[in-house]
Amino acid sequence: MLRVNDIDVSYGQVQILRKVSLDIQAKEIVSLLGSNGAGKTTTVSAVSGILPVNQGQVVFMDRDITKVESYDRVEMGLVQVPEGRKIFPTLTVMENLEMGSYLKGPKALRQETMAFVFTLFPVLEKRKKQSGGTLSGGEQQMLAIGRGLMAKPKLLILDEPSLGLAPIVVDEIFSVIERINKEGVMLLLVEQNVSQTLGISTRGFVLEQGRIAISGKGSDLLANPHVKKVYLGL
C-alpha cells in the first residue's frame, strides 16, 4: 500500500535522511520511532509531499508519487495529521472538521463522516460551536485527528499524537487509533511514546541519525535489547 524506497531528503545543504526505506501493508499500524532529531518528521513530510525527495522513490497504491504534489496525495487518500495539531484556532470545531472535507469525494460524505468522528470523540460534538483555540490540548488533538478523518484517508499519518497530553488522554487517543485501524484505515504512527506505540503496532521502524537502524514486529522490537536500553530506559 505504501513503499518508501531508499529516499534521501535534505534541508538546504544539510542531508537529513539517507536511504530510508519502509513499507505499510493493508490493515497495518506501522510505527516510526526515534529520538529527537532522528528524522521522523522529515520522513513523514517526504511521504506526504511537504518536503521534496532528492533520491529514491515513494509509491502509494501502486503509483509512483515521488513527484506528486501534497494536495494531490490527499485526494489519493494519503493524509497527515501534523505534529502540534495545527488546527484553525479562530474557527469553530464544526468549521475545522468541515475544512477536512473540502475535496469533492469527502465532501459528499461529510455528514456521515462527521457522525463517525463524533462517535470517536463525543466531546467534539458537545463543543462543536466552540472556537478551536478554546479547547484543551487533548481536545485539540482529537479535533486534529477528526479533521484528518474527514478527508476519508486510506493511510493516515499521525505525527506525535500524544505529545504533551495527560496519561488518561493518551490512553484514549491510542484506543481511538486502534478503532480507526479496525475501520480499514492504515496508520503510520510517529511517536516517542515507544512502549505504548509498539504495543498497538503491527510493525515498527527505528530511525537513528537519518537511517533505519532496526525494524521488525512491534512485539519483537519491544523485546529488543537496544530498544529497551535506548528508548525504554530498561
Secondary structure, 3 states (H helix, E strand, C coil): CEEEEEEEEEECCEEEEEEEEEEECCCCEEEEECCCCCCHHHHHHHHCCCCCCCEEEEEECCEECCCCCHHHHHHHCEEEECCCCCCCCCCEHHHHHHHCCCCHHHHHCHHHHHHHHHHHCHHHHHCCCCEHHHCCHHHHHHHHHHHHHCCCCCEEEEECCCCCCCHHHHHHHHHHHHHHHHCCCEEEEECCCHHHHHHHCCEEEEEECCEEEEEEEHHHHHHCHHHHHHCCCC
